[in-house]
Amino acid sequence: MNKPPAYGPLQLPALAALTALAAAAALTVFAVRYCSRTASALDADSAALVRLRQAGGALEANRAMQHAFEALPGRNLMDLAGIFGKNGFLPAPDERRQSGADLVPGWAVRSEELAFRDVQVAAALRSCEAAESLRPPWRLVRLAVRSSPNAAGRGQVVVTFEGIEPTTGK
């Protein structure tokens, strides 16, 4: 019969130390992997937090702008063709295109394009300035001028404006 080998007094602590060392190595590998995944998740969360703070700042700015528009006494946009024809600046436009889209509940953006075939360019610029000085203002988005070969200071003018107004109470 074979007898199992007898462990001496020095072999038992060495075996225990070897077992503890193997367990520590396994736990270290697990901890490194766990910390790496956690660090990646924290970086992603940090980036998301930065984006949320930026969005919150933009939201606050938009709310402040909305409150400013709500505080205006005449909140609806004036008729753009009427503004251009007022005080004899320009005749009625030859072409007029209007469009609109809802922004947020209760508010819409209006876009209007006016085309004039043969007008004084200086009068068109004065009309643009008048439209932008209104409250609420129209904002000039595009201005195209093609000079007339027949008369100095005259030409074709196409202007595009945008404005924001409430959709309720019209």
Protein Blocks (a to p, Z undefined) as FASTA:
>chain_A
ZZdddddfklmmmmmmmmmmmmmmmmmmmmmmmmmmmmmmmmmmmmmmmmmmmmmmmmmm
mmmmmmmmmmpmblcccdfklmmmgghlaccdfbdcdddddfbehiacdddddddfbdcf
klmmmmmmmmmmpccddddfbdcddddfkbghiacddddddddddfehZZ
